[in-house]
Amino acid sequence: MKGIVVYDTSHGNTRAVAEAISETLRESGMEVGTFYVKDVKKLSAKDYDFLVLGSPTKFGTMSLAVKGFLGKVKGDEWANKPFAAFDTENPPNMEKKEWSAAEKIAAVLRDKKLSQSLPVLRVLVLDWKGPLLEGEIERTKAYARELAGQLKK
Ligand SMILES: Cc1cc2nc3c(=O)[nH]c(=O)nc-3n(C[C@H](O)[C@H](O)[C@H](O)COP(=O)(O)O)c2cc1C
């Protein structure tokens, strides 16, 4: 299976999560392209079997660049393809389900009739610049292993 992992980042934390997901999926036998969101000029569903999309949570939602990227995901081409969504955010934010970038990404992709493989992954960072909290990369890798298992079904 071949997938695309797309992320936005200002301070590198969301990139680190995207890279950990990509690396783990590759270890599980998947072919994965990993892209900074602003580097994706054209997105063709023909090239990929699944999509993983992540954003830093900003003001309770996804970044503008990720919102723009979602406009490139054409529902008629991507319908029924599996997806997963993740975000990075600060610990107090976890109490607010509706303030998660990942939940909002997932809602848009479900509306476009893609198929959600797993509940979203919300990864904790300290303040605005990070770093990621201890254990978050390990938790991310465990999530990606589970995702690989779902994708192979
Ligand atoms: C302008 C701005 C708004 C933010 N708003 C939120 C927020 O609403 N909730 C939250 O948990 N974190 C918020 N944060 C913290 C970001 O989630 C954090 O900077 C980000 O996860 C770091 O990821 P990055 O290193 O990939 O940029 C905000 C950060 C910035 C810069």
The ligand as an SDF file (V2000), in Angstrom:
LIG
                    3D

 31 33  0  0  0  0  0  0  0  0999 V2000
   -1.1510   31.4390   17.2100 C   0  0  0  0  0  0  0  0  0  0  0  0
   -1.1900   30.1730   18.0130 C   0  0  0  0  0  0  0  0  0  0  0  0
   -2.4120   29.7250   18.5040 C   0  0  0  0  0  0  0  0  0  0  0  0
   -2.4570   28.5360   19.2720 C   0  0  0  0  0  0  0  0  0  0  0  0
   -3.6820   28.0860   19.7140 N   0  0  0  0  0  0  0  0  0  0  0  0
   -3.7190   26.9200   20.4240 C   0  0  0  0  0  0  0  0  0  0  0  0
   -4.9660   26.3800   20.8640 C   0  0  0  0  0  0  0  0  0  0  0  0
   -6.0470   26.9170   20.6160 O   0  0  0  0  0  0  0  0  0  0  0  0
   -4.9370   25.2310   21.5740 N   0  0  0  0  0  0  0  0  0  0  0  0
   -3.7710   24.5750   21.8710 C   0  0  0  0  0  0  0  0  0  0  0  0
   -3.8020   23.5510   22.5120 O   0  0  0  0  0  0  0  0  0  0  0  0
   -2.5850   25.0700   21.4500 N   0  0  0  0  0  0  0  0  0  0  0  0
   -2.5440   26.1970   20.7430 C   0  0  0  0  0  0  0  0  0  0  0  0
   -1.3310   26.6810   20.3020 N   0  0  0  0  0  0  0  0  0  0  0  0
   -0.1350   25.8820   20.5600 C   0  0  0  0  0  0  0  0  0  0  0  0
    0.1440   25.0460   19.3290 C   0  0  0  0  0  0  0  0  0  0  0  0
   -0.7350   23.9600   19.2900 O   0  0  0  0  0  0  0  0  0  0  0  0
    1.6080   24.6250   19.3140 C   0  0  0  0  0  0  0  0  0  0  0  0
    2.3700   25.7870   19.0850 O   0  0  0  0  0  0  0  0  0  0  0  0
    1.8510   23.6080   18.2010 C   0  0  0  0  0  0  0  0  0  0  0  0
    1.2600   22.3950   18.5340 O   0  0  0  0  0  0  0  0  0  0  0  0
    3.3020   23.4160   17.9550 C   0  0  0  0  0  0  0  0  0  0  0  0
    3.4170   22.6530   16.8050 O   0  0  0  0  0  0  0  0  0  0  0  0
    4.5510   22.9480   15.7310 P   0  0  0  0  0  0  0  0  0  0  0  0
    5.8590   22.8890   16.4760 O   0  0  0  0  0  0  0  0  0  0  0  0
    4.4200   21.8780   14.7400 O   0  0  0  0  0  0  0  0  0  0  0  0
    4.3100   24.3150   15.1580 O   0  0  0  0  0  0  0  0  0  0  0  0
   -1.2630   27.8280   19.5550 C   0  0  0  0  0  0  0  0  0  0  0  0
   -0.0520   28.3070   19.0330 C   0  0  0  0  0  0  0  0  0  0  0  0
   -0.0060   29.4450   18.2690 C   0  0  0  0  0  0  0  0  0  0  0  0
    1.3170   29.9010   17.7140 C   0  0  0  0  0  0  0  0  0  0  0  0
  1  2  1  0
  2  3  1  0
  2 30  2  0
  3  4  2  0
  4  5  1  0
  4 28  1  0
  5  6  2  0
  6  7  1  0
  6 13  1  0
  7  8  2  0
  7  9  1  0
  9 10  1  0
 10 11  2  0
 10 12  1  0
 12 13  2  0
 13 14  1  0
 14 15  1  0
 14 28  1  0
 15 16  1  0
 16 17  1  0
 16 18  1  0
 18 19  1  0
 18 20  1  0
 20 21  1  0
 20 22  1  0
 22 23  1  0
 23 24  1  0
 24 25  2  0
 24 26  1  0
 24 27  1  0
 28 29  2  0
 29 30  1  0
 30 31  1  0
M  END
$$$$
